[in-house]
């Protein structure tokens, strides 16, 4: 399969397309075919080496970051549909999962979905509970489905070098969008032009999402 690999820190020219062995599924696993991959501004910072104090990257590496076995993952809004799905995905990836929600019923659902620990963020001191569970380090990955002050508190205890993905809607809902209009606003590059996608993002020339078509 084709991959984009970074062998040294530097400008966009260090991004090189190369071949890697095709993945094979083991017992209880599946191989997922990726057709499109997003590129974030953070990817450009990691590639340049300017974010090494916060985001560890061992050369050579493939940009992007799936969950690692045994890392602590915090999922806010763990009693909802997306939250319970994220718990299952993280658990199946071998991560240790903390489900945070409001009330016993939702916490029970989080446990049934595979959470190793649960925390009620309607109670005072819940961030300290999470720090205790993680041995004081905090979660290395946070999926924030709540936002607001709860998301802010979770961000504060995220482990140094950790990742924080916010998808909550503190305003109470999401805008109704036209699917074709959303697709029109996505800028795409073929995988072999990954080195062109990074400067476009760094120059702030991108409106909407930047995608690599594989």
Rosetta constraint file for C-alpha pairs under 8 A:
AtomPair CA 1 CA 19 HARMONIC 5.53 0.50
AtomPair CA 1 CA 20 HARMONIC 5.33 0.50
AtomPair CA 1 CA 21 HARMONIC 6.12 0.50
AtomPair CA 1 CA 22 HARMONIC 5.36 0.50
AtomPair CA 2 CA 17 HARMONIC 6.71 0.50
AtomPair CA 2 CA 18 HARMONIC 5.70 0.50
AtomPair CA 2 CA 19 HARMONIC 4.62 0.50
AtomPair CA 2 CA 20 HARMONIC 6.20 0.50
AtomPair CA 3 CA 17 HARMONIC 5.61 0.50
AtomPair CA 3 CA 18 HARMONIC 5.47 0.50
AtomPair CA 3 CA 19 HARMONIC 5.99 0.50
AtomPair CA 3 CA 20 HARMONIC 6.68 0.50
AtomPair CA 3 CA 62 HARMONIC 7.17 0.50
AtomPair CA 4 CA 15 HARMONIC 6.29 0.50
AtomPair CA 4 CA 16 HARMONIC 5.45 0.50
AtomPair CA 4 CA 17 HARMONIC 4.45 0.50
AtomPair CA 4 CA 18 HARMONIC 6.26 0.50
AtomPair CA 4 CA 62 HARMONIC 5.94 0.50
AtomPair CA 4 CA 63 HARMONIC 7.17 0.50
AtomPair CA 4 CA 191 HARMONIC 7.55 0.50
AtomPair CA 4 CA 194 HARMONIC 7.40 0.50
AtomPair CA 5 CA 15 HARMONIC 5.79 0.50
AtomPair CA 5 CA 16 HARMONIC 5.40 0.50
AtomPair CA 5 CA 17 HARMONIC 6.32 0.50
AtomPair CA 5 CA 18 HARMONIC 7.01 0.50
AtomPair CA 5 CA 60 HARMONIC 6.71 0.50
AtomPair CA 5 CA 61 HARMONIC 5.69 0.50
AtomPair CA 5 CA 62 HARMONIC 4.63 0.50
AtomPair CA 5 CA 63 HARMONIC 6.90 0.50
AtomPair CA 6 CA 14 HARMONIC 5.84 0.50
AtomPair CA 6 CA 15 HARMONIC 5.19 0.50
AtomPair CA 6 CA 16 HARMONIC 6.58 0.50
AtomPair CA 6 CA 47 HARMONIC 7.11 0.50
AtomPair CA 6 CA 59 HARMONIC 6.89 0.50
AtomPair CA 6 CA 60 HARMONIC 5.44 0.50
AtomPair CA 6 CA 61 HARMONIC 5.39 0.50
AtomPair CA 6 CA 62 HARMONIC 6.22 0.50
AtomPair CA 6 CA 63 HARMONIC 7.37 0.50
AtomPair CA 7 CA 14 HARMONIC 6.76 0.50
AtomPair CA 7 CA 15 HARMONIC 7.77 0.50
AtomPair CA 7 CA 59 HARMONIC 5.55 0.50
AtomPair CA 7 CA 60 HARMONIC 4.32 0.50
AtomPair CA 7 CA 61 HARMONIC 6.76 0.50
AtomPair CA 8 CA 14 HARMONIC 6.38 0.50
AtomPair CA 8 CA 59 HARMONIC 6.45 0.50
AtomPair CA 8 CA 60 HARMONIC 6.91 0.50
AtomPair CA 9 CA 14 HARMONIC 7.01 0.50
AtomPair CA 9 CA 47 HARMONIC 5.54 0.50
AtomPair CA 9 CA 48 HARMONIC 5.08 0.50
AtomPair CA 9 CA 49 HARMONIC 5.28 0.50
AtomPair CA 10 CA 14 HARMONIC 6.17 0.50
AtomPair CA 10 CA 47 HARMONIC 6.37 0.50
AtomPair CA 10 CA 48 HARMONIC 4.48 0.50
AtomPair CA 10 CA 49 HARMONIC 6.75 0.50
AtomPair CA 11 CA 47 HARMONIC 7.37 0.50
AtomPair CA 11 CA 48 HARMONIC 5.88 0.50
AtomPair CA 12 CA 44 HARMONIC 7.93 0.50
AtomPair CA 12 CA 47 HARMONIC 7.77 0.50
AtomPair CA 12 CA 48 HARMONIC 8.00 0.50
AtomPair CA 12 CA 195 HARMONIC 4.88 0.50
AtomPair CA 12 CA 196 HARMONIC 7.19 0.50
AtomPair CA 12 CA 198 HARMONIC 6.14 0.50
AtomPair CA 12 CA 199 HARMONIC 6.68 0.50
AtomPair CA 13 CA 195 HARMONIC 5.94 0.50
AtomPair CA 14 CA 195 HARMONIC 7.74 0.50
AtomPair CA 15 CA 194 HARMONIC 6.88 0.50
AtomPair CA 15 CA 195 HARMONIC 5.60 0.50
AtomPair CA 16 CA 195 HARMONIC 7.65 0.50
AtomPair CA 17 CA 191 HARMONIC 7.54 0.50
AtomPair CA 17 CA 192 HARMONIC 6.03 0.50
AtomPair CA 23 CA 31 HARMONIC 6.98 0.50
AtomPair CA 24 CA 31 HARMONIC 6.62 0.50
AtomPair CA 25 CA 29 HARMONIC 5.18 0.50
AtomPair CA 25 CA 30 HARMONIC 5.20 0.50
AtomPair CA 25 CA 31 HARMONIC 5.71 0.50
AtomPair CA 26 CA 30 HARMONIC 7.49 0.50
AtomPair CA 34 CA 214 HARMONIC 7.16 0.50
AtomPair CA 35 CA 213 HARMONIC 6.16 0.50
AtomPair CA 35 CA 214 HARMONIC 5.14 0.50
AtomPair CA 36 CA 211 HARMONIC 6.30 0.50
AtomPair CA 36 CA 212 HARMONIC 5.53 0.50
AtomPair CA 36 CA 213 HARMONIC 4.64 0.50
AtomPair CA 36 CA 214 HARMONIC 5.67 0.50
AtomPair CA 37 CA 211 HARMONIC 5.52 0.50
AtomPair CA 37 CA 212 HARMONIC 5.06 0.50
AtomPair CA 37 CA 213 HARMONIC 6.63 0.50
AtomPair CA 37 CA 214 HARMONIC 7.43 0.50
AtomPair CA 38 CA 209 HARMONIC 7.20 0.50
AtomPair CA 38 CA 210 HARMONIC 5.86 0.50
AtomPair CA 38 CA 211 HARMONIC 4.40 0.50
AtomPair CA 38 CA 212 HARMONIC 6.13 0.50
AtomPair CA 39 CA 43 HARMONIC 6.60 0.50
AtomPair CA 39 CA 197 HARMONIC 7.56 0.50
AtomPair CA 39 CA 198 HARMONIC 7.72 0.50
AtomPair CA 39 CA 209 HARMONIC 7.69 0.50
AtomPair CA 39 CA 210 HARMONIC 5.50 0.50
AtomPair CA 39 CA 211 HARMONIC 5.80 0.50
AtomPair CA 39 CA 212 HARMONIC 7.06 0.50
AtomPair CA 40 CA 44 HARMONIC 7.20 0.50
AtomPair CA 40 CA 201 HARMONIC 7.70 0.50
AtomPair CA 40 CA 210 HARMONIC 7.28 0.50
AtomPair CA 41 CA 45 HARMONIC 6.78 0.50
AtomPair CA 41 CA 198 HARMONIC 7.70 0.50
AtomPair CA 41 CA 201 HARMONIC 6.08 0.50
AtomPair CA 41 CA 202 HARMONIC 6.84 0.50
AtomPair CA 42 CA 46 HARMONIC 6.28 0.50
AtomPair CA 43 CA 47 HARMONIC 6.09 0.50
AtomPair CA 43 CA 63 HARMONIC 6.62 0.50
AtomPair CA 43 CA 64 HARMONIC 7.27 0.50
AtomPair CA 43 CA 198 HARMONIC 7.92 0.50
AtomPair CA 44 CA 48 HARMONIC 6.15 0.50
AtomPair CA 44 CA 198 HARMONIC 5.91 0.50
AtomPair CA 44 CA 201 HARMONIC 7.90 0.50
AtomPair CA 44 CA 202 HARMONIC 7.12 0.50
AtomPair CA 45 CA 49 HARMONIC 6.31 0.50
AtomPair CA 45 CA 50 HARMONIC 5.51 0.50
AtomPair CA 45 CA 51 HARMONIC 5.55 0.50
AtomPair CA 46 CA 50 HARMONIC 6.26 0.50
AtomPair CA 46 CA 51 HARMONIC 5.15 0.50
AtomPair CA 46 CA 52 HARMONIC 6.53 0.50
AtomPair CA 46 CA 55 HARMONIC 6.96 0.50
AtomPair CA 46 CA 57 HARMONIC 7.36 0.50
AtomPair CA 47 CA 63 HARMONIC 7.92 0.50
AtomPair CA 51 CA 55 HARMONIC 5.79 0.50
AtomPair CA 51 CA 56 HARMONIC 7.96 0.50
AtomPair CA 52 CA 56 HARMONIC 5.39 0.50
AtomPair CA 52 CA 57 HARMONIC 6.91 0.50
AtomPair CA 53 CA 161 HARMONIC 7.16 0.50
AtomPair CA 54 CA 160 HARMONIC 6.11 0.50
AtomPair CA 54 CA 161 HARMONIC 3.98 0.50
AtomPair CA 54 CA 162 HARMONIC 7.29 0.50
AtomPair CA 55 CA 161 HARMONIC 4.54 0.50
AtomPair CA 55 CA 162 HARMONIC 6.91 0.50
AtomPair CA 56 CA 161 HARMONIC 6.53 0.50
AtomPair CA 57 CA 61 HARMONIC 6.85 0.50
AtomPair CA 67 CA 71 HARMONIC 7.56 0.50
AtomPair CA 67 CA 90 HARMONIC 6.97 0.50
AtomPair CA 67 CA 93 HARMONIC 6.60 0.50
AtomPair CA 67 CA 95 HARMONIC 6.87 0.50
AtomPair CA 68 CA 93 HARMONIC 7.06 0.50
AtomPair CA 68 CA 94 HARMONIC 6.96 0.50
AtomPair CA 68 CA 95 HARMONIC 6.25 0.50
AtomPair CA 69 CA 93 HARMONIC 6.29 0.50
AtomPair CA 69 CA 94 HARMONIC 4.29 0.50
AtomPair CA 69 CA 95 HARMONIC 4.68 0.50
AtomPair CA 69 CA 96 HARMONIC 7.67 0.50
AtomPair CA 70 CA 94 HARMONIC 5.94 0.50
AtomPair CA 70 CA 95 HARMONIC 4.61 0.50
AtomPair CA 70 CA 96 HARMONIC 5.53 0.50
AtomPair CA 71 CA 95 HARMONIC 5.14 0.50
AtomPair CA 71 CA 96 HARMONIC 5.82 0.50
AtomPair CA 71 CA 139 HARMONIC 7.58 0.50
AtomPair CA 71 CA 140 HARMONIC 6.50 0.50
AtomPair CA 71 CA 141 HARMONIC 7.95 0.50
AtomPair CA 72 CA 95 HARMONIC 6.14 0.50
AtomPair CA 72 CA 96 HARMONIC 4.79 0.50
AtomPair CA 72 CA 97 HARMONIC 5.85 0.50
AtomPair CA 72 CA 98 HARMONIC 7.29 0.50
AtomPair CA 72 CA 134 HARMONIC 6.91 0.50
AtomPair CA 72 CA 138 HARMONIC 7.71 0.50
AtomPair CA 72 CA 139 HARMONIC 4.82 0.50
AtomPair CA 72 CA 140 HARMONIC 5.70 0.50
AtomPair CA 72 CA 141 HARMONIC 6.74 0.50
AtomPair CA 73 CA 90 HARMONIC 7.45 0.50
AtomPair CA 73 CA 95 HARMONIC 6.67 0.50
AtomPair CA 73 CA 96 HARMONIC 6.07 0.50
AtomPair CA 73 CA 97 HARMONIC 4.86 0.50
AtomPair CA 73 CA 98 HARMONIC 6.06 0.50
AtomPair CA 73 CA 139 HARMONIC 5.36 0.50
AtomPair CA 73 CA 140 HARMONIC 6.16 0.50
AtomPair CA 73 CA 141 HARMONIC 4.83 0.50
AtomPair CA 73 CA 142 HARMONIC 5.79 0.50
AtomPair CA 73 CA 143 HARMONIC 7.78 0.50
AtomPair CA 74 CA 97 HARMONIC 6.02 0.50
AtomPair CA 74 CA 98 HARMONIC 4.77 0.50
AtomPair CA 74 CA 99 HARMONIC 6.12 0.50
AtomPair CA 74 CA 100 HARMONIC 7.24 0.50
AtomPair CA 74 CA 139 HARMONIC 5.93 0.50
AtomPair CA 74 CA 141 HARMONIC 6.29 0.50
AtomPair CA 74 CA 142 HARMONIC 4.72 0.50
AtomPair CA 74 CA 143 HARMONIC 6.29 0.50
AtomPair CA 75 CA 83 HARMONIC 6.51 0.50
AtomPair CA 75 CA 86 HARMONIC 7.39 0.50
AtomPair CA 75 CA 87 HARMONIC 7.07 0.50
AtomPair CA 75 CA 97 HARMONIC 7.43 0.50
AtomPair CA 75 CA 98 HARMONIC 6.24 0.50
AtomPair CA 75 CA 99 HARMONIC 5.13 0.50
AtomPair CA 75 CA 100 HARMONIC 6.01 0.50
AtomPair CA 75 CA 142 HARMONIC 5.91 0.50
AtomPair CA 75 CA 143 HARMONIC 4.87 0.50
AtomPair CA 75 CA 144 HARMONIC 6.23 0.50
AtomPair CA 75 CA 145 HARMONIC 7.42 0.50
AtomPair CA 76 CA 83 HARMONIC 7.02 0.50
AtomPair CA 76 CA 99 HARMONIC 6.44 0.50
AtomPair CA 76 CA 100 HARMONIC 4.89 0.50
AtomPair CA 76 CA 101 HARMONIC 6.27 0.50
AtomPair CA 76 CA 142 HARMONIC 7.68 0.50
AtomPair CA 76 CA 143 HARMONIC 6.20 0.50
AtomPair CA 76 CA 144 HARMONIC 4.97 0.50
AtomPair CA 76 CA 145 HARMONIC 5.30 0.50
AtomPair CA 76 CA 146 HARMONIC 6.09 0.50
AtomPair CA 76 CA 151 HARMONIC 7.76 0.50
AtomPair CA 77 CA 83 HARMONIC 5.56 0.50
AtomPair CA 77 CA 99 HARMONIC 7.65 0.50
AtomPair CA 77 CA 100 HARMONIC 6.09 0.50
AtomPair CA 77 CA 101 HARMONIC 5.11 0.50
AtomPair CA 77 CA 102 HARMONIC 7.93 0.50
AtomPair CA 77 CA 144 HARMONIC 7.18 0.50
AtomPair CA 77 CA 145 HARMONIC 5.14 0.50
AtomPair CA 77 CA 146 HARMONIC 5.76 0.50
AtomPair CA 78 CA 82 HARMONIC 7.69 0.50
AtomPair CA 78 CA 83 HARMONIC 4.14 0.50
AtomPair CA 78 CA 84 HARMONIC 5.48 0.50
AtomPair CA 78 CA 87 HARMONIC 7.31 0.50
AtomPair CA 78 CA 99 HARMONIC 5.12 0.50
AtomPair CA 78 CA 100 HARMONIC 5.45 0.50
AtomPair CA 78 CA 101 HARMONIC 5.37 0.50
AtomPair CA 78 CA 106 HARMONIC 7.23 0.50
AtomPair CA 78 CA 107 HARMONIC 7.45 0.50
AtomPair CA 78 CA 110 HARMONIC 5.77 0.50
AtomPair CA 78 CA 145 HARMONIC 7.98 0.50
AtomPair CA 79 CA 83 HARMONIC 5.99 0.50
AtomPair CA 79 CA 84 HARMONIC 6.00 0.50
AtomPair CA 79 CA 99 HARMONIC 7.96 0.50
AtomPair CA 79 CA 100 HARMONIC 7.83 0.50
AtomPair CA 79 CA 101 HARMONIC 5.85 0.50
AtomPair CA 79 CA 102 HARMONIC 7.87 0.50
AtomPair CA 79 CA 106 HARMONIC 4.44 0.50
AtomPair CA 79 CA 107 HARMONIC 6.45 0.50
AtomPair CA 79 CA 109 HARMONIC 6.05 0.50
AtomPair CA 79 CA 110 HARMONIC 5.79 0.50
AtomPair CA 80 CA 84 HARMONIC 5.97 0.50
AtomPair CA 80 CA 106 HARMONIC 7.77 0.50
AtomPair CA 81 CA 85 HARMONIC 6.34 0.50
AtomPair CA 82 CA 86 HARMONIC 6.10 0.50
AtomPair CA 83 CA 87 HARMONIC 6.25 0.50
AtomPair CA 83 CA 145 HARMONIC 7.18 0.50
AtomPair CA 84 CA 88 HARMONIC 6.42 0.50
AtomPair CA 84 CA 109 HARMONIC 7.50 0.50
AtomPair CA 84 CA 110 HARMONIC 6.12 0.50
AtomPair CA 84 CA 113 HARMONIC 5.93 0.50
AtomPair CA 85 CA 89 HARMONIC 6.26 0.50
AtomPair CA 85 CA 113 HARMONIC 7.70 0.50
AtomPair CA 86 CA 90 HARMONIC 5.98 0.50
AtomPair CA 87 CA 91 HARMONIC 5.93 0.50
AtomPair CA 87 CA 97 HARMONIC 6.63 0.50
AtomPair CA 87 CA 99 HARMONIC 7.28 0.50
AtomPair CA 87 CA 110 HARMONIC 7.28 0.50
AtomPair CA 87 CA 113 HARMONIC 6.22 0.50
AtomPair CA 87 CA 114 HARMONIC 6.19 0.50
AtomPair CA 87 CA 115 HARMONIC 6.22 0.50
AtomPair CA 88 CA 92 HARMONIC 6.01 0.50
AtomPair CA 88 CA 113 HARMONIC 5.72 0.50
AtomPair CA 88 CA 114 HARMONIC 5.89 0.50
AtomPair CA 88 CA 115 HARMONIC 7.96 0.50
AtomPair CA 89 CA 93 HARMONIC 6.20 0.50
AtomPair CA 90 CA 94 HARMONIC 6.61 0.50
AtomPair CA 90 CA 95 HARMONIC 5.48 0.50
AtomPair CA 90 CA 96 HARMONIC 7.55 0.50
AtomPair CA 90 CA 97 HARMONIC 6.84 0.50
AtomPair CA 91 CA 95 HARMONIC 5.32 0.50
AtomPair CA 91 CA 96 HARMONIC 6.52 0.50
AtomPair CA 91 CA 97 HARMONIC 6.48 0.50
AtomPair CA 91 CA 114 HARMONIC 6.06 0.50
AtomPair CA 91 CA 115 HARMONIC 7.18 0.50
AtomPair CA 96 CA 115 HARMONIC 7.45 0.50
AtomPair CA 96 CA 116 HARMONIC 6.15 0.50
AtomPair CA 97 CA 114 HARMONIC 7.54 0.50
AtomPair CA 97 CA 115 HARMONIC 4.91 0.50
AtomPair CA 97 CA 116 HARMONIC 5.26 0.50
AtomPair CA 97 CA 117 HARMONIC 6.58 0.50
AtomPair CA 98 CA 115 HARMONIC 5.60 0.50
AtomPair CA 98 CA 116 HARMONIC 5.96 0.50
AtomPair CA 98 CA 117 HARMONIC 4.78 0.50
AtomPair CA 98 CA 118 HARMONIC 5.41 0.50
AtomPair CA 98 CA 119 HARMONIC 7.32 0.50
AtomPair CA 98 CA 130 HARMONIC 7.78 0.50
AtomPair CA 99 CA 107 HARMONIC 7.17 0.50
AtomPair CA 99 CA 110 HARMONIC 5.78 0.50
AtomPair CA 99 CA 111 HARMONIC 7.56 0.50
AtomPair CA 99 CA 115 HARMONIC 5.71 0.50
AtomPair CA 99 CA 116 HARMONIC 7.82 0.50
AtomPair CA 99 CA 117 HARMONIC 6.32 0.50
AtomPair CA 99 CA 118 HARMONIC 4.68 0.50
AtomPair CA 99 CA 119 HARMONIC 6.37 0.50
AtomPair CA 100 CA 107 HARMONIC 7.17 0.50
AtomPair CA 100 CA 110 HARMONIC 8.00 0.50
AtomPair CA 100 CA 118 HARMONIC 5.64 0.50
AtomPair CA 100 CA 119 HARMONIC 4.76 0.50
AtomPair CA 100 CA 120 HARMONIC 5.76 0.50
AtomPair CA 100 CA 121 HARMONIC 6.35 0.50
AtomPair CA 101 CA 106 HARMONIC 6.16 0.50
AtomPair CA 101 CA 107 HARMONIC 6.04 0.50
AtomPair CA 101 CA 118 HARMONIC 7.80 0.50
AtomPair CA 101 CA 119 HARMONIC 6.62 0.50
AtomPair CA 101 CA 120 HARMONIC 5.30 0.50
AtomPair CA 101 CA 121 HARMONIC 5.99 0.50
AtomPair CA 101 CA 122 HARMONIC 7.85 0.50
AtomPair CA 102 CA 106 HARMONIC 6.45 0.50
AtomPair CA 102 CA 107 HARMONIC 7.15 0.50
AtomPair CA 102 CA 120 HARMONIC 5.18 0.50
AtomPair CA 102 CA 121 HARMONIC 5.87 0.50
AtomPair CA 102 CA 122 HARMONIC 5.63 0.50
AtomPair CA 103 CA 107 HARMONIC 6.35 0.50
AtomPair CA 103 CA 120 HARMONIC 6.33 0.50
AtomPair CA 103 CA 122 HARMONIC 7.50 0.50
AtomPair CA 104 CA 108 HARMONIC 6.04 0.50
AtomPair CA 104 CA 120 HARMONIC 7.86 0.50
AtomPair CA 105 CA 109 HARMONIC 6.45 0.50
AtomPair CA 106 CA 110 HARMONIC 6.30 0.50
AtomPair CA 107 CA 111 HARMONIC 6.33 0.50
AtomPair CA 107 CA 118 HARMONIC 6.12 0.50
AtomPair CA 107 CA 119 HARMONIC 7.36 0.50
AtomPair CA 107 CA 120 HARMONIC 7.28 0.50
AtomPair CA 108 CA 112 HARMONIC 6.21 0.50
AtomPair CA 109 CA 113 HARMONIC 6.11 0.50
AtomPair CA 110 CA 114 HARMONIC 6.55 0.50
AtomPair CA 110 CA 115 HARMONIC 5.63 0.50
AtomPair CA 110 CA 118 HARMONIC 7.14 0.50
AtomPair CA 111 CA 115 HARMONIC 4.67 0.50
AtomPair CA 111 CA 116 HARMONIC 6.86 0.50
AtomPair CA 111 CA 117 HARMONIC 7.24 0.50
AtomPair CA 111 CA 118 HARMONIC 7.02 0.50
AtomPair CA 117 CA 133 HARMONIC 7.79 0.50
AtomPair CA 119 CA 126 HARMONIC 6.37 0.50
AtomPair CA 119 CA 129 HARMONIC 7.26 0.50
AtomPair CA 119 CA 130 HARMONIC 7.36 0.50
AtomPair CA 120 CA 126 HARMONIC 6.60 0.50
AtomPair CA 121 CA 126 HARMONIC 5.55 0.50
AtomPair CA 121 CA 150 HARMONIC 7.45 0.50
AtomPair CA 122 CA 126 HARMONIC 7.98 0.50
AtomPair CA 125 CA 129 HARMONIC 6.55 0.50
AtomPair CA 126 CA 130 HARMONIC 6.49 0.50
AtomPair CA 127 CA 131 HARMONIC 6.38 0.50
AtomPair CA 127 CA 153 HARMONIC 6.93 0.50
AtomPair CA 127 CA 154 HARMONIC 6.84 0.50
AtomPair CA 127 CA 157 HARMONIC 7.00 0.50
AtomPair CA 128 CA 132 HARMONIC 6.16 0.50
AtomPair CA 129 CA 133 HARMONIC 6.28 0.50
AtomPair CA 130 CA 134 HARMONIC 6.25 0.50
AtomPair CA 130 CA 138 HARMONIC 6.73 0.50
AtomPair CA 130 CA 139 HARMONIC 7.85 0.50
AtomPair CA 131 CA 135 HARMONIC 6.12 0.50
AtomPair CA 131 CA 136 HARMONIC 4.53 0.50
AtomPair CA 131 CA 137 HARMONIC 6.31 0.50
AtomPair CA 131 CA 138 HARMONIC 5.06 0.50
AtomPair CA 131 CA 139 HARMONIC 7.88 0.50
AtomPair CA 131 CA 157 HARMONIC 7.19 0.50
AtomPair CA 132 CA 136 HARMONIC 5.51 0.50
AtomPair CA 134 CA 138 HARMONIC 5.45 0.50
AtomPair CA 134 CA 139 HARMONIC 6.61 0.50
AtomPair CA 137 CA 157 HARMONIC 7.98 0.50
AtomPair CA 137 CA 158 HARMONIC 7.89 0.50
AtomPair CA 137 CA 159 HARMONIC 5.59 0.50
AtomPair CA 137 CA 160 HARMONIC 7.98 0.50
AtomPair CA 138 CA 157 HARMONIC 5.38 0.50
AtomPair CA 138 CA 158 HARMONIC 5.13 0.50
AtomPair CA 138 CA 159 HARMONIC 4.66 0.50
AtomPair CA 139 CA 157 HARMONIC 7.31 0.50
AtomPair CA 139 CA 158 HARMONIC 5.27 0.50
AtomPair CA 139 CA 159 HARMONIC 5.44 0.50
AtomPair CA 139 CA 162 HARMONIC 7.24 0.50
AtomPair CA 140 CA 158 HARMONIC 6.11 0.50
AtomPair CA 140 CA 159 HARMONIC 5.02 0.50
AtomPair CA 140 CA 160 HARMONIC 7.55 0.50
AtomPair CA 140 CA 161 HARMONIC 7.23 0.50
AtomPair CA 140 CA 162 HARMONIC 4.24 0.50
AtomPair CA 140 CA 163 HARMONIC 6.16 0.50
AtomPair CA 141 CA 158 HARMONIC 7.15 0.50
AtomPair CA 141 CA 159 HARMONIC 7.87 0.50
AtomPair CA 141 CA 162 HARMONIC 5.54 0.50
AtomPair CA 141 CA 163 HARMONIC 4.68 0.50
AtomPair CA 141 CA 164 HARMONIC 5.85 0.50
AtomPair CA 141 CA 165 HARMONIC 7.82 0.50
AtomPair CA 142 CA 154 HARMONIC 7.58 0.50
AtomPair CA 142 CA 155 HARMONIC 7.75 0.50
AtomPair CA 142 CA 158 HARMONIC 7.10 0.50
AtomPair CA 142 CA 163 HARMONIC 6.27 0.50
AtomPair CA 142 CA 164 HARMONIC 4.78 0.50
AtomPair CA 142 CA 165 HARMONIC 6.05 0.50
AtomPair CA 143 CA 164 HARMONIC 6.26 0.50
AtomPair CA 143 CA 165 HARMONIC 4.95 0.50
AtomPair CA 143 CA 166 HARMONIC 6.00 0.50
AtomPair CA 143 CA 167 HARMONIC 7.36 0.50
AtomPair CA 144 CA 151 HARMONIC 6.05 0.50
AtomPair CA 144 CA 164 HARMONIC 7.41 0.50
AtomPair CA 144 CA 165 HARMONIC 6.04 0.50
AtomPair CA 144 CA 166 HARMONIC 4.56 0.50
AtomPair CA 144 CA 167 HARMONIC 5.82 0.50
AtomPair CA 144 CA 168 HARMONIC 5.88 0.50
AtomPair CA 145 CA 166 HARMONIC 6.41 0.50
AtomPair CA 145 CA 167 HARMONIC 5.15 0.50
AtomPair CA 145 CA 168 HARMONIC 3.84 0.50
AtomPair CA 145 CA 169 HARMONIC 7.25 0.50
AtomPair CA 146 CA 150 HARMONIC 6.80 0.50
AtomPair CA 146 CA 151 HARMONIC 6.17 0.50
AtomPair CA 146 CA 167 HARMONIC 7.55 0.50
AtomPair CA 146 CA 168 HARMONIC 4.44 0.50
AtomPair CA 146 CA 169 HARMONIC 6.47 0.50
AtomPair CA 146 CA 170 HARMONIC 6.55 0.50
AtomPair CA 147 CA 151 HARMONIC 4.27 0.50
AtomPair CA 147 CA 152 HARMONIC 7.02 0.50
AtomPair CA 147 CA 166 HARMONIC 7.09 0.50
AtomPair CA 147 CA 167 HARMONIC 7.69 0.50
AtomPair CA 147 CA 168 HARMONIC 5.01 0.50
AtomPair CA 147 CA 169 HARMONIC 6.46 0.50
AtomPair CA 147 CA 170 HARMONIC 5.49 0.50
AtomPair CA 148 CA 152 HARMONIC 6.29 0.50
AtomPair CA 148 CA 170 HARMONIC 5.79 0.50
AtomPair CA 149 CA 153 HARMONIC 6.11 0.50
AtomPair CA 150 CA 154 HARMONIC 6.27 0.50
AtomPair CA 151 CA 155 HARMONIC 6.14 0.50
AtomPair CA 151 CA 166 HARMONIC 7.96 0.50
AtomPair CA 152 CA 156 HARMONIC 6.37 0.50
AtomPair CA 153 CA 157 HARMONIC 6.83 0.50
AtomPair CA 154 CA 158 HARMONIC 6.36 0.50
AtomPair CA 155 CA 164 HARMONIC 6.94 0.50
AtomPair CA 158 CA 162 HARMONIC 6.09 0.50
AtomPair CA 158 CA 163 HARMONIC 7.56 0.50
AtomPair CA 158 CA 164 HARMONIC 7.50 0.50
AtomPair CA 169 CA 173 HARMONIC 5.77 0.50
AtomPair CA 169 CA 174 HARMONIC 6.76 0.50
AtomPair CA 177 CA 181 HARMONIC 7.62 0.50
AtomPair CA 177 CA 182 HARMONIC 7.13 0.50
AtomPair CA 178 CA 182 HARMONIC 6.23 0.50
AtomPair CA 179 CA 183 HARMONIC 6.29 0.50
AtomPair CA 180 CA 184 HARMONIC 6.18 0.50
AtomPair CA 181 CA 185 HARMONIC 6.49 0.50
AtomPair CA 182 CA 186 HARMONIC 6.83 0.50
AtomPair CA 185 CA 207 HARMONIC 6.61 0.50
AtomPair CA 185 CA 208 HARMONIC 5.62 0.50
AtomPair CA 185 CA 209 HARMONIC 7.27 0.50
AtomPair CA 186 CA 207 HARMONIC 7.36 0.50
AtomPair CA 186 CA 208 HARMONIC 5.56 0.50
AtomPair CA 186 CA 209 HARMONIC 4.93 0.50
AtomPair CA 186 CA 210 HARMONIC 5.89 0.50
AtomPair CA 186 CA 211 HARMONIC 7.08 0.50
AtomPair CA 187 CA 206 HARMONIC 7.11 0.50
AtomPair CA 187 CA 207 HARMONIC 7.58 0.50
AtomPair CA 187 CA 208 HARMONIC 7.28 0.50
AtomPair CA 187 CA 209 HARMONIC 6.28 0.50
AtomPair CA 187 CA 210 HARMONIC 4.88 0.50
AtomPair CA 187 CA 211 HARMONIC 6.25 0.50
AtomPair CA 188 CA 210 HARMONIC 5.78 0.50
AtomPair CA 188 CA 211 HARMONIC 4.71 0.50
AtomPair CA 188 CA 212 HARMONIC 5.78 0.50
AtomPair CA 188 CA 213 HARMONIC 6.62 0.50
AtomPair CA 189 CA 193 HARMONIC 6.00 0.50
AtomPair CA 189 CA 194 HARMONIC 6.77 0.50
AtomPair CA 189 CA 196 HARMONIC 7.73 0.50
AtomPair CA 189 CA 197 HARMONIC 6.55 0.50
AtomPair CA 189 CA 210 HARMONIC 7.80 0.50
AtomPair CA 189 CA 211 HARMONIC 6.27 0.50
AtomPair CA 189 CA 212 HARMONIC 4.97 0.50
AtomPair CA 189 CA 213 HARMONIC 6.01 0.50
AtomPair CA 190 CA 194 HARMONIC 7.00 0.50
AtomPair CA 190 CA 212 HARMONIC 5.46 0.50
AtomPair CA 190 CA 213 HARMONIC 4.73 0.50
AtomPair CA 190 CA 214 HARMONIC 6.34 0.50
AtomPair CA 191 CA 212 HARMONIC 5.27 0.50
AtomPair CA 191 CA 213 HARMONIC 5.59 0.50
AtomPair CA 191 CA 214 HARMONIC 5.29 0.50
AtomPair CA 193 CA 197 HARMONIC 6.83 0.50
AtomPair CA 194 CA 198 HARMONIC 6.85 0.50
AtomPair CA 194 CA 212 HARMONIC 6.84 0.50
AtomPair CA 195 CA 199 HARMONIC 7.31 0.50
AtomPair CA 196 CA 200 HARMONIC 6.58 0.50
AtomPair CA 197 CA 201 HARMONIC 6.49 0.50
AtomPair CA 197 CA 210 HARMONIC 7.31 0.50
AtomPair CA 197 CA 212 HARMONIC 7.98 0.50
AtomPair CA 198 CA 202 HARMONIC 6.18 0.50
AtomPair CA 199 CA 203 HARMONIC 5.93 0.50
AtomPair CA 200 CA 204 HARMONIC 6.48 0.50
AtomPair CA 200 CA 205 HARMONIC 5.45 0.50
AtomPair CA 200 CA 206 HARMONIC 6.27 0.50
AtomPair CA 201 CA 205 HARMONIC 6.09 0.50
AtomPair CA 201 CA 206 HARMONIC 5.70 0.50
AtomPair CA 201 CA 210 HARMONIC 7.90 0.50
AtomPair CA 206 CA 210 HARMONIC 7.14 0.50
